[in-house]
Amino acid sequence: MRLVIARCSVDYAGRLNAHLPLATRVLMHKGDGSLLVHSDGGSYKPLNWMSPPCRLDVVAPDEELAAAGVVEIWKVTHQKTGDALTVRIHEVLSDTRHDLGVDPGLIKDGVEADLQRLLAEQVDLVSAGATLVRREYPTAIGPVDLLVRDAEGVAIAVEVKRRGDIDGVEQLTRYLELLGRDPHLAPVQGVFAAQEIKPQARVLAEDRGIRCLTLDYEEMKGIESGVPRLF
C-alpha cells in the first residue's frame, strides 16, 4: 500500500463528474489497484475513489499546468467503464509504502452462531425453568436454531437472528408447521429471538402467535450493557 499526503486537486469524469479543489489530502493507493482520496474529516468515507479493476498512470504536467504549480498527475482509469479519476499534485508532503501482507479477514463478534450458542446456555431467557432439547434441531426444510421444553414440558422452537425481519418470521412459521406434525412435540410454540426486531416483523409474529424475544448480547456474554435498570 502506498500512502501519499499531498496538496492536490481531484477530478472525476464518467457516469458523474465531480471536482475537489486544491487542498491537502491523503491519497491511498492499495494493492488491488484502487485509489482512495481522504481528508481529515468525513469519518471513514473517502472524498472520492476509483474501485478495481483500474490502472494508475503517472504523467508529467504540460507547460500550462506546470506553470500553475502542478508537479505530477495521477490518472486512474477504470478498465471496464472508462471512468477516470485525475489527481493533480502540487506538493508531496509525505510518500510511504507498506507491505501489509495477507489479511485474515474480519472476525465478527455477535454473529447469529454466537447468539445461538449463548441462548442455548441461557434457555431461561426463553422460558423460566426451560431445558434445552437440541441446537440445530432438524426438519425437512432445514434445522431450527433451538428446540427447548418449558417447565411444563411444552416444546418451543426458537429462531435466532441478529436483526429480525419478516423473512425470519416466515422461516420460523414453516418450521413450526413441520414440527407440529410430530406427535411427540405437538403442540409447538414459537419464539423469534433477535438483537433487534423490526416493527413489521413483530406485528406479523404476534399475529401468528409467535412470541418475540429481544436479546442483549453484551449482557448474555456477562458484560453489563450500560442500559439503566430498576433492579
Buried (B, 14 or more C-beta within 10 A) or exposed (E): EBBBBBBBBBBBEBEEEEEBEBBEBBBBBBEEBBBBBBEEEEEEEBBBBBBBEBEBEEEEBEEEBEEEEBBBBBBBBBEEEEBBBBBBBBBBEEEEEEEEEEEEEEEEEBEBEBBBBBBBEBBEBBBEEBEBBEBEBEBEEEEBBBBBBBEEEBBBBBBBBBEBBBEBBEBBBBBBEBBBEEEEBEEBBBBBBBBEBBEEBBEBBEEBEBBBBEBEBBBBEEEEEEEEEEE
